[in-house]
Amino acid sequence: MKPTESADPASPLRRVAVPGLPALVVVVAVAALTAGVIRILGDGHALFPDATVGWSLAVLTGIIVGHLVALGRDRWWGGTGSGAALTLAVLLLYGWIPAVLVSLAVVVLVSTARRHRWKQGVLHGAVDILGIGAAGLALAACGTVPTVEEPWLPGTWDFSAVPQVILAALTYLAVTRALIWYSRGSRDGGLRTIARTALARQALVGVALLGITPLICVVATTMPLLLPLFAVPLVALDSTLWIARARAEEQLRDPLTGLPNRQWLLERTWTALDEAERAGARSALVLIDLDRFRSVNDTLGHLAGDRLLLQVAERLRVALPRGAEAARLGGDEFAVLLPTADSTTSAQRVARQLVATLGSPLDLDGLTLVLEASAGVAVFPDHALDAEGLLRRADVAMYQAKRDRSGVEVYEAKRDGNTPDRLGLLGDLRRALDAGEVELHYQPKVGFDGRVAGLEALVRWVHPERGRVSPDEFIAIAESSGLMPHLTEYVLETALCQVAQWRATGLEVPVAVNVSPRDVHTPGFAGAVAARLARHGVPPGALQLEITEHVLLEDPQRAADTLAGLTGHGVKMSLDDFGTGYSSLVHLRRLPVSELKIDRSFVARLAVDAEDAEIVRCTVDLAHSLGLLVVAEGVEDDETWERLRDLGCDAVQGWLVAAAMPPDETTAWLRLRGERGWHRVAASEEDTEPEPEHAAIEEADHPSSQPVN
């Protein structure tokens, strides 16, 4: 049989059929019913009571059928107290064949009223036949075999009848529910929540059966004309159960988009991982976040944002590959579960297709909007072995995609600040900052006239057990953990203290400190920097803050206010890593900087790559036209020095001048160069090439993603 679903195609309670089992259930049920009918007729027994009792039962059955049709829901999934109570009552009175006829009447009539559900009706009828047959066998095992001619009348019941009624009810419920669950498959979205909710509902059904079924039996044998009145409590019971089901569905559904929610996703993922593990296959989770969606809410209002999310959800539904399932986790964050993934590459390909689909123009009240999306991919068992871990790691990859503006990223453990090893390193870094064990080294910037233009403060940490830790590694941990403001405060405090000491001895050289976008977005940052300068007695012009254009990608207004406050206090600003971001020319006009630093990725191949040389030339011309100084990073050889001088660059920084040095060595270097200036020939005679360990450090001084050094 084909997969069967609940009436609502978007329902998170959707199920997928297990091949073969539904057909087997139907075949066994038909065989059992045929054998039972032949035996009853062969023994000369009637199939159903006649006269008043039979017609009263027929009327009550018709009312129940009308109620089920009006509900418009699948009669059996989740249980229906009305049908079950009536069926069990007929079973206790007249045996399993009359009870089956009542059940089949309900199933056939309801399926006829809703023709598109006839396959499900056949399955449910077969399941009910087997459930009623099992309950009949349970009664027979207790010595009770009622027939139409010899009913099991309530007047003959004694205390031994109570456990028999309970046994019949439990057998009927257990068999029918187990067959439904297994025949419709174990790949059920939200299976754990549904199972818990279903058990609670079945407990309620059981109580109703025990309470109403004996009363139906009593009325059927004493005053059968009153049987139709049982429609009132039976319909009320059904309504209660359907309300409980609706609430269970609401707990698994996002109220805005109708997509399943986070709880459903986690539980569905658990099921998918169990199946993948048994099959030796892979599963993947794709986490998708809309870029700059907040600006839509801020500009057009939350109602417009909600309408936009509805369009995104619908577009996501349509774009899903076969077998994939989507959920909304909250806000502008969505997830797609790929229960079966051929490989990490195929999962990444699906993620790129989804991101491309969401990036197509959207129409909102005549306004065309283009929303970009970022996606993170995590794969079982490569990246995690449980649902929560897979979701966390997809989240890490997604934020990496947002930071890198790459669209889609696959999880990489080395970029995850939440691994146990990196969490331990985070704790050690926090303690090192508190103990003052993190050091600052200083790398000079010099002009082509030999004048020392300034120093850049670069943070260094020697771990007591791991040895020297790369700045790229521990700065990324600080940035992702919330420790970044503490690290920035530490670097600023240490650098300004050193500047004050140098100035007290006559060495007046400005020092640059890198700050991250998070620092710039922190309220009161400009005032805190000004207060720190005043406390150390350092003039604002002696401090330079290096920023990247990424400070404007999130909350540009706050960033602009902070930068304006810093320059208002007299602090100089430098734009670091120029050329590696996005919309650089646009951002350059909005940033109050006095210096521009060309990223080392362009400088390194300046002498051998004509395109890089042209980029550097254009950058220098642009900066000078805006009244900015230009500093080239990563200068390592004489030829690059010569080319930069010819292009009109103002200053250079790199190994050719000096490696980053601790404070004492920096002091000695400044005193020597302060007396006679820095000269390239003299430097080549006096200064040897940096030690290998220094070279390893220098490579980490300016990684493109490094916000603070």
C-alpha positions as CSV (number, residue, x, y, z in Angstrom):
1,M,0.0,0.0,0.0
2,K,1.0,3.6,-0.5
3,P,2.0,5.8,2.5
4,T,-1.0,6.9,4.5
5,E,-1.4,10.3,6.1
6,S,-3.7,12.0,8.5
7,A,-6.3,14.3,7.0
8,D,-4.1,17.3,7.1
9,P,-1.2,17.0,4.7
10,A,0.9,19.4,6.7
11,S,0.3,17.6,10.0
12,P,3.4,16.8,12.0
13,L,1.7,13.5,12.8
14,R,2.3,12.2,9.2
15,R,3.2,8.6,9.0
16,V,4.8,6.4,6.3
17,A,3.6,2.8,5.7
18,V,5.8,-0.2,6.4
19,P,5.7,-2.2,3.1
20,G,3.9,-5.6,3.3
21,L,2.4,-5.4,6.8
22,P,-0.9,-3.6,5.9
23,A,-1.6,-6.1,3.1
24,L,-0.8,-9.0,5.5
25,V,-3.2,-7.5,8.1
26,V,-6.0,-7.3,5.5
27,V,-5.5,-10.8,4.3
28,V,-5.5,-12.3,7.8
29,A,-8.5,-10.3,8.8
30,V,-10.5,-11.4,5.7
31,A,-9.6,-15.0,6.3
32,A,-10.6,-14.8,10.0
33,L,-13.9,-13.1,9.2
34,T,-14.7,-15.6,6.4
35,A,-13.9,-18.6,8.7
36,G,-16.0,-17.1,11.5
37,V,-19.0,-16.4,9.4
38,I,-18.9,-19.9,7.9
39,R,-18.7,-21.4,11.3
40,I,-21.6,-19.3,12.7
41,L,-23.8,-20.1,9.8
42,G,-22.8,-23.7,9.9
43,D,-23.8,-23.9,13.6
44,G,-27.2,-22.4,12.7
45,H,-26.6,-19.1,14.6
46,A,-27.8,-15.7,13.5
47,L,-25.2,-13.1,12.5
48,F,-26.9,-10.2,14.2
49,P,-29.8,-9.7,16.7
50,D,-33.2,-8.7,15.1
51,A,-36.3,-6.9,16.4
52,T,-36.0,-3.9,18.7
53,V,-32.4,-4.6,19.9
54,G,-31.0,-4.9,16.3
55,W,-32.7,-1.8,15.1
56,S,-31.7,0.2,18.1
57,L,-28.1,-0.8,17.7
58,A,-28.4,0.1,14.0
59,V,-29.7,3.6,14.8
60,L,-27.0,4.2,17.4
61,T,-24.4,3.0,14.8
62,G,-25.8,5.5,12.3
63,I,-25.5,8.4,14.8
64,I,-21.9,7.5,15.5
65,V,-21.2,7.3,11.7
66,G,-22.7,10.7,11.2
67,H,-20.6,12.1,14.0
68,L,-17.4,10.7,12.6
69,V,-18.1,12.0,9.1
70,A,-18.8,15.4,10.6
71,L,-15.5,15.4,12.4
72,G,-13.8,15.0,9.0
73,R,-10.9,13.2,10.7
74,D,-9.4,9.7,10.5
75,R,-11.6,7.6,12.8
76,W,-9.0,5.2,14.2
77,W,-5.7,7.0,14.6
78,G,-5.7,8.2,18.3
79,G,-8.8,6.1,19.0
80,T,-12.6,6.8,19.0
81,G,-14.4,6.1,22.2
82,S,-17.8,5.9,20.6
83,G,-17.0,3.2,18.1
84,A,-14.9,1.2,20.6
85,A,-17.5,1.3,23.4
86,L,-20.3,0.2,21.1
87,T,-18.2,-2.6,19.5
88,L,-17.1,-3.9,22.8
89,A,-20.7,-3.9,24.2
90,V,-21.9,-6.0,21.2
91,L,-18.9,-8.3,21.6
92,L,-19.8,-8.9,25.3
93,L,-23.5,-9.5,24.5
94,Y,-23.5,-11.4,21.2
95,G,-20.0,-12.5,20.3
96,W,-17.3,-11.3,18.0
97,I,-19.1,-11.7,14.6
98,P,-21.9,-9.3,15.5
99,A,-19.3,-6.9,16.9
100,V,-17.3,-7.1,13.7
101,L,-20.4,-6.3,11.7
102,V,-21.0,-3.1,13.7
103,S,-17.4,-2.1,13.3
104,L,-17.4,-2.8,9.5
105,A,-20.7,-0.8,9.2
106,V,-18.9,2.2,10.7
107,V,-15.8,1.8,8.6
108,V,-17.6,1.2,5.3
109,L,-20.0,4.1,5.8
110,V,-17.4,6.6,6.9
111,S,-15.0,5.5,4.1
112,T,-17.9,5.8,1.6
113,A,-18.6,9.4,2.8
114,R,-14.9,10.2,2.4
115,R,-14.0,8.3,-0.8
116,H,-10.4,9.4,-0.9
117,R,-9.8,7.6,2.4
118,W,-11.1,4.1,1.3
119,K,-7.6,2.4,1.5
120,Q,-7.2,3.6,5.0
121,G,-10.7,2.4,5.7
122,V,-9.9,-1.1,4.5
123,L,-6.8,-1.2,6.7
124,H,-8.7,0.1,9.8
125,G,-11.6,-2.4,9.2
126,A,-9.1,-5.3,9.0
127,V,-7.3,-4.1,12.2
128,D,-10.7,-3.9,14.0
129,I,-11.6,-7.4,12.9
130,L,-8.3,-8.8,14.4
131,G,-8.7,-6.7,17.6
132,I,-12.3,-7.9,18.1
133,G,-11.3,-11.5,17.3
134,A,-8.5,-11.3,19.9
135,A,-10.9,-9.9,22.5
136,G,-13.3,-12.8,21.7
137,L,-10.5,-15.3,22.2
138,A,-9.7,-13.7,25.5
139,L,-13.4,-14.2,26.6
140,A,-13.3,-17.7,25.3
141,A,-10.2,-18.5,27.4
142,C,-12.3,-17.4,30.4
143,G,-15.1,-19.8,29.4
144,T,-17.4,-17.1,27.9
145,V,-18.6,-17.6,24.3
146,P,-21.7,-15.5,23.7
147,T,-23.9,-15.8,20.6
148,V,-27.0,-14.0,19.3
149,E,-29.3,-16.9,20.5
150,E,-27.4,-17.2,23.8
151,P,-26.2,-13.7,24.8
152,W,-24.0,-13.1,27.8
153,L,-26.7,-11.2,29.7
154,P,-25.7,-8.7,32.5
155,G,-28.2,-10.4,34.8
156,T,-26.0,-13.5,34.8
157,W,-22.8,-11.6,35.5
158,D,-21.0,-12.1,38.9
159,F,-17.7,-10.9,40.3
160,S,-15.8,-13.1,37.8
161,A,-17.3,-11.0,35.0
162,V,-15.4,-7.9,36.0
163,P,-11.9,-9.2,35.1
164,Q,-13.3,-10.7,31.9
165,V,-14.7,-7.3,30.8
166,I,-11.4,-5.6,31.7
167,L,-9.4,-8.3,29.8
168,A,-11.5,-8.0,26.7
169,A,-11.2,-4.2,26.7
170,L,-7.4,-4.2,27.2
171,T,-6.9,-7.0,24.5
172,Y,-9.0,-5.1,22.0
173,L,-7.1,-1.8,22.6
174,A,-3.7,-3.4,22.7
175,V,-4.1,-5.3,19.4
176,T,-5.8,-2.6,17.4
177,R,-3.3,0.2,18.5
178,A,-0.3,-2.0,18.0
179,L,-1.3,-3.1,14.5
180,I,-2.0,0.5,13.5
181,W,1.3,1.7,14.8
182,Y,3.3,-1.0,13.1
183,S,1.4,-1.1,9.9
184,R,1.7,2.6,9.4
185,G,5.4,2.6,10.3
186,S,7.9,3.6,12.9
187,R,9.0,6.7,10.9
188,D,6.5,8.9,12.6
189,G,7.3,12.6,13.1
190,G,7.3,13.3,16.8
191,L,6.9,9.6,17.7
192,R,7.9,10.0,21.3
193,T,5.5,12.8,22.0
194,I,2.7,11.1,20.1
195,A,3.3,7.8,21.9
196,R,3.0,9.6,25.3
197,T,-0.1,11.5,24.2
198,A,-1.6,8.3,22.6
199,L,-1.1,6.4,25.9
200,A,-2.9,9.0,27.8
201,R,-5.7,9.0,25.3
202,Q,-5.9,5.2,25.4
203,A,-6.1,5.3,29.2
204,L,-9.1,7.6,28.9
205,V,-10.7,5.4,26.3
206,G,-10.2,2.4,28.6
207,V,-11.9,4.1,31.4
208,A,-14.8,5.1,29.1
209,L,-15.1,1.5,27.9
210,L,-15.2,0.1,31.3
211,G,-17.8,2.8,32.4
212,I,-20.1,2.9,29.4
213,T,-19.9,-0.6,27.9
214,P,-21.6,-2.4,30.7
215,L,-24.4,0.2,30.7
216,I,-24.9,-0.3,27.0
217,C,-25.2,-4.0,27.7
218,V,-27.8,-3.4,30.5
219,V,-30.0,-1.1,28.4
220,A,-29.8,-3.3,25.3
221,T,-31.3,-6.2,27.3
222,T,-33.8,-4.3,29.4
223,M,-34.9,-1.2,27.4
224,P,-33.4,-1.4,23.9
225,L,-35.4,1.6,22.7
226,L,-33.2,3.9,24.9
227,L,-30.0,2.7,23.2
228,P,-29.8,5.7,20.8
229,L,-29.6,8.0,23.8
230,F,-26.1,6.7,24.4
231,A,-25.0,8.8,21.4
232,V,-24.8,11.8,23.8
233,P,-22.1,10.5,26.1
234,L,-20.3,8.7,23.3
235,V,-20.1,11.8,21.1
236,A,-19.0,13.8,24.1
237,L,-16.2,11.3,24.7
238,D,-15.1,11.5,21.1
239,S,-15.1,15.3,21.2
240,T,-12.9,15.2,24.3
241,L,-10.4,12.8,22.6
242,W,-10.3,14.9,19.4
243,I,-9.6,18.1,21.4
244,A,-6.8,16.3,23.2
245,R,-5.4,15.2,19.8
246,A,-5.6,18.7,18.4
247,R,-3.7,20.1,21.4
248,A,-1.1,17.4,21.0
249,E,-0.7,18.5,17.4
250,E,-0.5,22.2,18.4
251,Q,2.4,21.3,20.7
252,L,4.3,20.0,17.6
253,R,3.3,22.7,15.1
254,D,4.4,26.3,14.6
255,P,1.3,28.4,14.9
256,L,2.3,30.9,12.2
257,T,3.5,28.7,9.3
258,G,1.9,25.4,10.1
259,L,5.3,23.7,9.9
260,P,6.4,21.3,12.6
261,N,8.3,23.0,15.4
262,R,11.6,22.4,17.3
263,Q,10.1,19.6,19.6
264,W,8.9,17.7,16.5
265,L,12.2,18.2,14.8
266,L,14.2,16.7,17.7
267,E,11.9,13.7,18.1
268,R,11.6,13.1,14.4
269,T,15.4,13.3,14.1
270,W,15.9,10.7,16.9
271,T,13.7,8.3,14.9
272,A,15.6,9.0,11.6
273,L,18.9,8.5,13.3
274,D,17.8,5.1,14.8
275,E,16.7,4.0,11.3
276,A,19.9,5.3,9.7
277,E,22.0,3.4,12.3
278,R,20.1,0.2,11.7
279,A,20.6,0.6,7.9
280,G,24.2,1.7,8.1
281,A,23.2,4.9,6.3
282,R,23.7,8.7,6.9
283,S,21.2,11.3,7.9
284,A,21.6,15.1,7.7
285,L,20.2,18.2,9.3
286,V,20.2,21.5,7.5
287,L,19.7,24.6,9.6
288,I,18.7,27.8,7.7
289,D,18.6,31.3,8.9
290,L,17.5,34.4,7.0
291,D,20.1,37.1,6.8
292,R,19.1,40.6,7.9
293,F,15.5,39.6,8.4
294,R,15.4,41.9,11.5
295,S,15.7,44.9,9.1
296,V,12.4,43.8,7.5
297,N,10.6,43.8,10.8
298,D,12.2,47.1,11.8
299,T,11.3,48.8,8.5
300,L,8.0,47.3,7.5
301,G,6.6,46.0,10.8
302,H,6.1,42.6,12.4
303,L,2.9,41.9,10.4
304,A,4.8,42.3,7.1
305,G,7.6,40.1,8.6
306,D,5.0,37.4,9.4
307,R,3.7,37.5,5.8
308,L,7.2,37.1,4.6
309,L,7.8,34.1,6.8
310,L,4.7,32.5,5.4
311,Q,6.0,32.9,1.9
312,V,9.4,31.5,2.9
313,A,7.8,28.5,4.6
314,E,5.7,27.7,1.5
315,R,8.7,28.1,-0.8
316,L,10.6,25.8,1.5
317,R,7.8,23.2,1.4
318,V,7.8,23.2,-2.4
319,A,11.6,23.0,-2.7
320,L,12.0,20.0,-0.4
321,P,13.6,17.0,-2.0
322,R,11.7,13.7,-1.8
323,G,11.7,12.3,1.7
324,A,12.9,15.6,3.4
325,E,10.9,17.3,6.1
326,A,11.0,21.0,7.1
327,A,10.4,22.6,10.5
328,R,10.4,26.2,11.8
329,L,12.5,26.5,15.0
330,G,11.4,30.1,15.8
331,G,12.0,33.6,14.5
332,D,13.6,33.4,11.0
333,E,15.2,30.0,11.6
334,F,14.2,26.9,9.8
335,A,15.4,23.3,9.6
336,V,15.3,20.6,7.0
337,L,15.8,17.0,8.0
338,L,17.2,14.6,5.4
339,P,16.4,11.2,6.9
340,T,18.7,9.6,4.3
341,A,21.7,11.3,2.8
342,D,24.1,9.6,0.4
343,S,27.0,11.7,1.5
344,T,28.1,15.0,3.1
345,T,28.5,16.4,-0.3
346,S,24.9,15.5,-1.4
347,A,23.5,17.1,1.9
348,Q,25.6,20.2,1.1
349,R,24.2,20.2,-2.4
350,V,20.6,20.1,-1.1
351,A,21.4,22.9,1.3
352,R,22.7,25.1,-1.5
353,Q,19.6,24.4,-3.6
354,L,17.4,25.5,-0.7
355,V,19.4,28.6,0.0
356,A,19.2,29.5,-3.7
357,T,15.5,29.0,-3.7
358,L,15.0,31.2,-0.7
359,G,17.2,33.8,-2.3
360,S,14.8,34.4,-5.2
361,P,12.9,37.7,-5.1
362,L,9.7,37.7,-2.9
363,D,6.7,40.0,-3.4
364,L,5.3,41.7,-0.4
365,D,2.4,44.0,-1.0
366,G,3.9,45.1,-4.4
367,L,7.4,45.5,-2.8
368,T,10.0,43.2,-4.2
369,L,12.4,41.9,-1.6
370,V,15.5,39.7,-1.9
371,L,16.4,37.8,1.3
372,E,19.6,35.9,1.5
373,A,19.9,32.9,3.7
374,S,22.7,31.1,5.4
375,A,22.7,27.3,6.1
376,G,24.7,24.9,8.2
377,V,24.9,21.2,7.6
378,A,25.6,18.4,10.1
379,V,25.7,14.8,9.2
380,F,25.1,11.6,11.2
381,P,27.2,9.8,12.2
382,D,30.1,11.9,11.0
383,H,29.4,14.9,13.2
384,A,27.1,13.8,15.9
385,L,25.3,10.6,17.2
386,D,22.2,12.1,18.7
387,A,19.5,14.6,17.6
388,E,20.5,17.4,20.1
389,G,24.2,17.1,19.0
390,L,23.3,17.2,15.3
391,L,21.2,20.3,15.8
392,R,23.9,22.1,17.8
393,R,26.5,21.3,15.2
394,A,24.3,22.4,12.3
395,D,23.8,25.6,14.3
396,V,27.6,26.1,14.6
397,A,28.0,25.6,10.9
398,M,25.2,28.0,10.1
399,Y,26.7,30.8,12.2
400,Q,30.0,30.1,10.4
401,A,28.3,30.5,7.1
402,K,26.8,33.8,8.4
403,R,30.2,35.1,9.5
404,D,32.0,34.0,6.3
405,R,29.1,35.2,4.1
406,S,29.6,31.8,2.3
407,G,25.9,30.8,2.1
408,V,26.4,27.1,3.2
409,E,28.9,25.6,5.5
410,V,29.4,22.0,6.7
411,Y,30.3,21.5,10.4
412,E,34.0,21.3,11.2
413,A,35.1,20.4,14.6
414,K,38.2,22.6,14.4
415,R,35.9,25.7,14.0
416,D,33.6,24.7,16.8
417,G,34.1,26.5,20.1
418,N,31.7,24.1,21.9
419,T,33.8,20.9,21.8
420,P,35.0,19.7,25.2
421,D,38.6,20.5,24.3
422,R,37.8,24.0,23.3
423,L,35.5,24.6,26.3
424,G,38.4,23.5,28.5
425,L,40.6,26.0,26.6
426,L,38.0,28.7,27.2
427,G,38.1,28.1,30.9
428,D,41.9,28.2,30.9
429,L,41.8,31.5,28.9
430,R,39.4,33.1,31.4
431,R,41.7,32.1,34.3
432,A,44.8,33.3,32.3
433,L,43.2,36.7,31.8
434,D,42.3,37.0,35.5
435,A,45.8,36.1,36.4
436,G,47.4,38.4,33.9
437,E,49.2,35.5,32.1
438,V,48.2,36.7,28.6
439,E,51.0,38.9,27.0
440,L,51.0,41.6,24.4
441,H,53.7,41.7,21.7
442,Y,54.2,44.7,19.5
443,Q,54.9,44.9,15.8
444,P,56.2,48.1,14.3
445,K,54.8,50.0,11.3
446,V,57.3,52.2,9.5
447,G,57.2,54.7,6.7
448,F,59.5,54.7,3.7
449,D,61.5,57.5,5.2
450,G,62.4,55.2,8.1
451,R,60.1,57.0,10.6
452,V,58.3,54.6,13.0
453,A,54.6,55.3,12.3
454,G,53.3,53.2,15.2
455,L,53.0,49.8,16.8
456,E,50.3,47.2,16.6
457,A,49.5,45.2,19.8
458,L,49.2,41.5,19.2
459,V,48.0,39.2,21.9
460,R,50.1,36.1,22.9
461,W,49.2,33.2,25.2
462,V,51.5,30.5,26.4
463,H,49.4,27.7,28.0
464,P,51.1,26.0,31.0
465,E,50.4,22.5,29.4
466,R,49.8,23.1,25.7
467,G,52.5,25.6,25.2
468,R,52.0,28.5,22.7
469,V,48.3,28.7,21.6
470,S,47.6,30.2,18.2
471,P,45.9,33.6,18.5
472,D,43.6,32.4,15.7
473,E,42.4,29.6,17.9
474,F,41.8,31.3,21.3
475,I,40.5,34.5,19.8
476,A,37.9,32.6,17.9
477,I,36.9,30.8,21.1
478,A,36.6,34.2,22.9
479,E,34.5,35.6,20.1
480,S,32.0,32.7,20.1
481,S,31.7,32.4,23.8
482,G,31.1,35.9,25.0
483,L,34.5,36.3,26.5
484,M,35.5,38.8,23.8
485,P,34.6,42.0,25.8
486,H,36.8,40.7,28.7
487,L,39.7,40.0,26.3
488,T,39.3,43.5,24.7
489,E,39.3,45.2,28.1
490,Y,42.5,43.2,29.1
491,V,44.3,44.1,25.8
492,L,43.3,47.8,26.1
493,E,44.3,48.0,29.7
494,T,47.7,46.3,29.1
495,A,48.4,48.3,26.0
496,L,47.6,51.7,27.6
497,C,49.6,50.8,30.6
498,Q,52.6,50.1,28.4
499,V,52.0,53.3,26.4
500,A,52.0,55.3,29.6
501,Q,55.3,53.7,30.6
502,W,56.9,54.4,27.2
503,R,55.7,58.0,27.3
504,A,57.2,58.5,30.8
505,T,60.6,57.5,29.3
506,G,60.3,59.7,26.2
507,L,59.1,57.1,23.7
508,E,56.0,58.7,22.2
509,V,54.7,56.2,19.7
510,P,51.0,55.4,19.0
511,V,49.8,51.9,19.6
512,A,47.0,50.2,17.6
513,V,44.6,47.7,19.2
514,N,42.2,45.5,17.2
515,V,38.6,45.5,18.4
516,S,35.8,43.2,17.3
517,P,32.3,44.1,15.9
518,R,30.9,42.8,19.2
519,D,33.0,45.4,21.1
520,V,31.7,48.2,18.8
521,H,28.1,47.1,19.3
522,T,28.5,47.1,23.1
523,P,26.6,50.1,24.7
524,G,29.0,52.5,26.4
525,F,32.1,51.2,24.6
526,A,33.3,54.7,23.5
527,G,32.9,56.2,27.0
528,A,34.7,53.2,28.6
529,V,37.7,53.7,26.2
530,A,37.8,57.5,27.0
531,A,37.7,56.8,30.7
532,R,40.5,54.3,30.4
533,L,42.7,56.8,28.5
534,A,42.1,59.4,31.2
535,R,43.0,57.0,34.0
536,H,46.3,56.2,32.4
537,G,47.0,59.8,31.4
538,V,47.4,58.8,27.7
539,P,46.3,61.3,25.1
540,P,43.6,59.9,22.7
541,G,45.9,60.5,19.7
542,A,48.3,57.9,21.1
543,L,45.7,55.1,20.7
544,Q,44.4,53.7,17.4
545,L,41.6,51.2,17.2
546,E,41.6,48.8,14.3
547,I,38.2,47.7,13.0
548,T,36.9,45.7,10.1
549,E,34.0,46.7,7.8
550,H,32.0,43.8,9.4
551,V,31.1,46.2,12.2
552,L,28.4,47.6,9.9
553,L,26.8,44.3,8.9
554,E,24.7,44.1,12.1
555,D,23.1,47.1,13.7
556,P,24.9,49.7,11.6
557,Q,23.4,52.6,13.4
558,R,24.7,51.6,16.8
559,A,28.1,50.9,15.2
560,A,28.1,54.3,13.6
561,D,27.2,56.0,16.9
562,T,30.0,54.2,18.7
563,L,32.6,55.0,16.1
564,A,31.5,58.6,16.1
565,G,31.8,58.7,19.8
566,L,35.4,57.3,19.7
567,T,36.6,59.8,17.1
568,G,34.8,62.5,19.0
569,H,37.1,61.7,22.0
570,G,40.1,62.0,19.7
571,V,40.8,58.2,19.2
572,K,42.1,57.4,15.7
573,M,40.4,54.6,13.7
574,S,42.1,52.3,11.2
575,L,40.3,50.0,8.8
576,D,41.9,46.6,8.9
577,D,41.9,43.8,6.3
578,F,40.6,46.1,3.6
579,G,39.4,44.3,0.5
580,T,38.4,41.0,2.2
581,G,34.9,42.1,3.1
582,Y,31.8,43.1,1.1
583,S,30.8,46.4,-0.4
584,S,34.1,47.9,0.7
585,L,33.7,51.2,-1.1
586,V,30.3,51.8,0.4
587,H,31.5,51.0,3.9
588,L,34.6,53.1,3.5
589,R,32.5,56.2,3.0
590,R,30.5,55.5,6.2
591,L,33.5,54.7,8.5
592,P,35.3,57.6,10.3
593,V,38.8,56.1,9.7
594,S,42.1,57.9,9.2
595,E,44.1,54.9,8.0
596,L,43.5,52.0,5.7
597,K,45.4,48.7,6.0
598,I,45.7,46.6,2.8
599,D,45.2,42.9,3.7
600,R,48.3,40.7,3.4
601,S,46.5,38.4,0.9
602,F,47.0,41.2,-1.7
603,V,50.5,42.3,-0.6
604,A,52.0,38.8,-0.6
605,R,51.8,38.4,-4.4
606,L,52.2,42.0,-5.3
607,A,55.5,41.4,-7.1
608,V,54.3,38.4,-9.2
609,D,50.6,39.0,-9.8
610,A,49.5,41.9,-12.0
611,E,45.9,41.8,-10.7
612,D,47.0,42.1,-7.1
613,A,49.3,44.9,-8.0
614,E,46.4,46.7,-9.8
615,I,44.2,46.2,-6.7
616,V,46.8,47.7,-4.4
617,R,47.4,50.6,-6.8
618,C,43.7,51.4,-7.0
619,T,43.3,51.0,-3.2
620,V,46.2,53.5,-2.6
621,D,44.8,56.0,-5.0
622,L,41.3,55.7,-3.5
623,A,42.5,56.1,0.0
624,H,44.6,59.1,-0.8
625,S,41.7,60.7,-2.6
626,L,39.8,60.4,0.6
627,G,42.6,61.8,2.7
628,L,43.6,58.4,4.3
629,L,47.0,57.0,5.1
630,V,47.7,53.5,3.6
631,V,49.6,50.8,5.5
632,A,50.5,47.5,3.8
633,E,50.5,44.3,5.9
634,G,52.7,41.3,5.5
635,V,55.7,42.9,3.8
636,E,58.4,40.2,3.8
637,D,60.9,41.0,1.0
638,D,62.8,43.8,-0.7
639,E,60.9,43.6,-4.0
640,T,57.5,44.0,-2.3
641,W,58.9,47.0,-0.4
642,E,60.1,48.6,-3.6
643,R,56.8,48.1,-5.4
644,L,54.8,49.5,-2.5
645,R,57.0,52.6,-2.4
646,D,56.6,53.1,-6.1
647,L,52.8,52.8,-5.7
648,G,52.7,55.5,-3.1
649,C,52.0,53.5,0.0
650,D,52.6,55.4,3.2
651,A,53.9,52.7,5.6
652,V,54.5,49.0,5.8
653,Q,54.3,46.3,8.5
654,G,55.8,42.8,8.4
655,W,58.8,40.6,8.9
656,L,61.0,42.7,6.7
657,V,60.7,45.4,9.3
658,A,60.4,43.3,12.5
659,A,58.5,40.4,14.0
660,A,56.1,41.0,16.9
661,M,58.2,41.5,20.0
662,P,57.6,41.4,23.7
663,P,57.6,44.8,25.6
664,D,61.3,44.7,26.6
665,E,62.5,43.9,23.1
666,T,60.1,46.5,21.6
667,T,61.5,49.1,24.0
668,A,65.1,48.3,22.9
669,W,64.1,48.4,19.2
670,L,62.3,51.7,19.6
671,R,65.3,53.3,21.3
672,L,67.7,52.1,18.6
673,R,65.4,53.2,15.7
674,G,64.4,56.4,17.5
675,E,68.0,57.5,17.4
676,R,68.7,56.9,13.7
677,G,65.4,55.8,12.2
678,W,64.8,52.5,10.5
679,H,66.7,51.7,7.3
680,R,66.1,48.7,5.2
681,V,69.8,48.0,4.5
682,A,70.8,48.5,8.1
683,A,68.0,46.2,9.2
684,S,69.2,43.5,6.8
685,E,72.7,43.8,8.3
686,E,71.7,43.9,12.0
687,D,68.5,41.9,12.2
688,T,68.4,38.2,11.3
689,E,65.4,36.5,9.9
690,P,62.8,35.6,12.5
691,E,63.1,32.4,14.3
692,P,60.8,29.6,13.1
693,E,58.7,30.0,16.2
694,H,58.3,33.7,15.5
695,A,57.3,32.9,11.9
696,A,54.6,30.5,13.1
697,I,53.3,33.3,15.3
698,E,53.3,35.8,12.5
699,E,51.2,33.7,10.3
700,A,48.4,33.9,12.9
701,D,48.8,37.7,13.4
702,H,46.4,38.7,10.7
703,P,43.9,35.9,9.8
704,S,41.1,37.3,7.9
705,S,38.6,36.2,10.5
706,Q,40.6,37.5,13.5
707,P,38.8,40.4,15.1
708,V,41.3,41.2,17.9
709,N,45.0,40.6,18.2
